[in-house]
Amino acid sequence: MNEDQQMVGVSKNRVIAPETISAVIITKNADRTLEACLDALRWASEIIIVDSGSNDQTSQIASRKGVKFHSAEWGGFGPQKNLAIGLAKSDWVLSIDSDEFVSAELASSILHITSTSPAEDVFELSRISKYCGKQMRHSGWFPDFVPRLFRNGTARFSDSLVHERLIYESQSKRLAGYLFHDSFHSPNDVLEKMNRYSTLGAQQLANRGRQVGLLGAVIHGLGAFFKTYILKAGFLDGPEGFLLAVSNAEGAYYKYVKLYYLNKQKR
């Protein structure tokens, strides 16, 4: 973690909240980032991990950090996160990913707001994501406000296999501080995630009855590049902005190619 990600001053000046907070995380082979993620959550009342068959050091890290560790078969991002939420016992739930890190300022904001009995039930966090080591400030990745903190029982994730979203009825409010996201660590990580996400995305579209031809796959890929690099000013993020636009294009292209072959197999 960098200096901004360390919990400097939070433990010394901790606001004692009358309401408790559960941090919930889903994992699969997350040992590269999990320890730093957990260290940035030391102030939480409980930390719950739902793991879907890791074969690295994920479970050992969880055991060493004293968090609550549960194993469950993979059911998609949305269902898996809802399973984790269902295990939370606290008044508030903070749902984050294993490659995300709560900054000291954001931790203070969370502890402060939950100690004041706010009228709002849902709060958005400002996320800054890295792509191959570079913090992206354009490309559709920033600004990026994600609803992740909510009163237990007031929100749940959609049942989507991928690109799940938090569903809630009340108005949300934004908190000060950043949630740092080490999204894609290396080109190999980009390729691995692109393959996995495009497969899940294709399956999700197939379940909805979507149809596409190969020309449609090409058009979606070109559209993703144009949106990321031109419309979202990815060119301002330098070489990484171009590489992100290319990987977004490839992800969209392969998602629809895989959808094409899924539908072809059905026929």
DOMARVO-45239 format. One record per residue (C-alpha): z, x, y. Coordinates in steps of 0.2 Angstrom, whole numbers, m for minus. Example, Ala and Ser with C-alpha at 12.3 -4.5 7.8 and 13.67 -1.06 7.14 Angstrom:
SITE      c3      c1      c2
SITE      39      62     m22
SITE      36      68      m5
***
This chain:
SITE      c3      c1      c2
SITE       0       0       0
SITE      m3       5      18
SITE      11       5      31
SITE       7     m13      36
SITE       9     m19      19
SITE      27     m11      17
SITE      42     m23      18
SITE      50     m12      32
SITE      64     m21      41
SITE      63     m37      31
SITE      77     m34      19
SITE      88     m27      33
SITE      85     m42      44
SITE      82     m55      32
SITE      83     m73      37
SITE      94     m82      25
SITE      84     m98      21
SITE      94    m113      15
SITE      78    m118       6
SITE      72    m107      m9
SITE      54    m100     m11
SITE      45     m97     m28
SITE      30     m85     m27
SITE      18     m89     m41
SITE       4     m78     m48
SITE      m9     m79     m61
SITE     m14     m62     m70
SITE     m26     m54     m82
SITE     m26     m35     m83
SITE     m19     m34     m66
SITE      m9     m17     m67
SITE     m19      m8     m54
SITE     m12     m19     m40
SITE       2     m30     m47
SITE      17     m18     m44
SITE      12     m17     m25
SITE      10     m36     m25
SITE      27     m39     m32
SITE      36     m26     m21
SITE      29     m36      m6
SITE      38     m51     m13
SITE      56     m44     m15
SITE      62     m58      m3
SITE      56     m73     m14
SITE      69     m83     m23
SITE      59     m81     m39
SITE      43     m74     m44
SITE      33     m82     m58
SITE      18     m75     m67
SITE       6     m84     m79
SITE      m4     m72     m89
SITE     m20     m75     m99
SITE     m20     m61    m112
SITE     m18     m45    m102
SITE     m20     m29    m113
SITE     m15     m17    m100
SITE       2     m13     m92
SITE       3     m30     m83
SITE      17     m37     m94
SITE      27     m20     m94
SITE      26     m20     m75
SITE      32     m38     m74
SITE      47     m34     m86
SITE      52     m19     m76
SITE      52     m29     m60
SITE      62     m43     m68
SITE      50     m57     m64
SITE      48     m73     m75
SITE      33     m70     m86
SITE      23     m83     m96
SITE       8     m82    m107
SITE      m5     m96    m107
SITE     m23     m97    m113
SITE     m36     m96     m99
SITE     m41    m113     m93
SITE     m50    m109     m77
SITE     m43    m103     m60
SITE     m38    m121     m54
SITE     m29    m126     m70
SITE     m21    m109     m72
SITE     m13    m110     m54
SITE      m7    m127     m57
SITE       2    m122     m72
SITE      10    m108     m63
SITE      15    m121     m49
SITE      22    m133     m62
SITE      35    m119     m67
SITE      41    m116     m49
SITE      59    m122     m47
SITE      61    m119     m28
SITE      59    m130     m13
SITE      44    m120      m7
SITE      29    m113     m17
SITE      19     m97     m11
SITE       3     m95     m22
SITE      m5     m78     m21
SITE     m16     m67     m31
SITE     m11     m51     m40
SITE     m22     m41     m28
SITE     m15     m48     m12
SITE       0     m41      m3
SITE      11     m50      10
SITE      14     m40      26
SITE      31     m38      33
SITE      27     m49      48
SITE      20     m63      36
SITE      36     m62      26
SITE      47     m64      41
SITE      36     m79      46
SITE      38     m87      29
SITE      57     m84      29
SITE      59     m91      46
SITE      48    m106      45
SITE      56    m112      28
SITE      73    m110      36
SITE      69    m122      50
SITE      65    m138      40
SITE      48    m139      47
SITE      38    m156      49
SITE      23    m148      41
SITE      22    m147      22
SITE       8    m134      21
SITE       5    m118      29
SITE     m11    m107      30
SITE     m10     m88      29
SITE     m22     m76      38
SITE     m31     m65      25
SITE     m39     m48      28
SITE     m50     m43      13
SITE     m56     m26       7
SITE     m73     m22       0
SITE     m74      m5      m9
SITE     m60       1       2
SITE     m66      m6      19
SITE     m57     m20      28
SITE     m71     m32      32
SITE     m70     m40      49
SITE     m87     m50      48
SITE     m98     m55      33
SITE     m89     m72      32
SITE     m73     m64      26
SITE     m64     m64      43
SITE     m56     m73      50
SITE     m51     m81      34
SITE     m37     m94      34
SITE     m30     m99      16
SITE     m17    m113      13
SITE      m5    m105       1
SITE      13    m110       6
SITE      18    m128       3
SITE      33    m139      m1
SITE      35    m140     m19
SITE      27    m156     m25
SITE      16    m159     m10
SITE       0    m149     m15
SITE     m10    m144     m30
SITE     m26    m134     m34
SITE     m42    m143     m39
SITE     m46    m141     m57
SITE     m61    m130     m54
SITE     m65    m116     m66
SITE     m68    m105     m51
SITE     m67    m106     m31
SITE     m53    m118     m33
SITE     m46    m125     m17
SITE     m28    m132     m12
SITE     m28    m151     m11
SITE     m15    m159       1
SITE     m14    m174      12
SITE      m4    m167      27
SITE     m10    m156      42
SITE      m8    m138      39
SITE      m1    m125      52
SITE      m5    m106      53
SITE       8     m92      51
SITE       9     m76      60
SITE       6     m60      50
SITE      m7     m55      37
SITE     m10     m57      19
SITE     m19     m41      13
SITE     m32     m43      m1
SITE     m39     m29     m11
SITE     m53     m39     m17
SITE     m66     m27     m24
SITE     m59     m10     m27
SITE     m75      m1     m33
SITE     m94      m4     m37
SITE     m89      m6     m56
SITE     m76     m19     m50
SITE     m89     m28     m40
SITE    m101     m29     m55
SITE     m87     m35     m67
SITE     m81     m49     m56
SITE     m99     m54     m51
SITE    m103     m56     m70
SITE     m87     m66     m73
SITE     m88     m77     m58
SITE    m106     m81     m60
SITE    m103     m86     m78
SITE     m89     m98     m73
SITE     m99    m105     m58
SITE    m113    m108     m70
SITE    m102    m117     m82
SITE     m94    m127     m68
SITE    m111    m133     m61
SITE    m117    m137     m79
SITE    m102    m148     m82
SITE    m107    m158     m66
SITE    m125    m160     m72
SITE    m133    m149     m60
SITE    m151    m143     m64
SITE    m161    m128     m57
SITE    m177    m118     m60
SITE    m179    m100     m59
SITE    m187    m101     m42
SITE    m171    m110     m36
SITE    m161     m96     m43
SITE    m171     m84     m32
SITE    m170     m95     m17
SITE    m151     m96     m19
SITE    m150     m77     m20
SITE    m160     m74      m4
SITE    m150     m88       5
SITE    m134     m79       0
SITE    m140     m63       7
SITE    m146     m70      23
SITE    m130     m80      26
SITE    m119     m65      23
SITE    m129     m51      32
SITE    m137     m61      46
SITE    m128     m78      50
SITE    m110     m70      46
SITE    m114     m54      55
SITE    m112     m43      40
SITE    m122     m30      48
SITE    m107     m26      59
SITE     m97     m21      44
SITE    m109      m6      41
SITE    m114       0      24
SITE    m101     m11      15
SITE    m108     m26      24
SITE    m125     m23      17
SITE    m118     m20       0
SITE    m107     m36       1
SITE    m123     m46       6
SITE    m132     m39      m9
SITE    m118     m42     m21
SITE    m117     m60     m15
SITE    m135     m62     m17
SITE    m134     m56     m35
SITE    m119     m67     m39
SITE    m128     m82     m33
SITE    m144     m78     m42
SITE    m136     m74     m58
SITE    m125     m90     m57
SITE    m141    m101     m56
SITE    m150     m91     m69
SITE    m136     m93     m81
SITE    m136    m112     m76
SITE    m154    m112     m80
SITE    m151    m105     m98
SITE    m136    m116    m101
SITE    m147    m132     m97
SITE    m161    m124    m108
SITE    m150    m122    m123
SITE    m144    m140    m121
SITE    m162    m146    m122
***
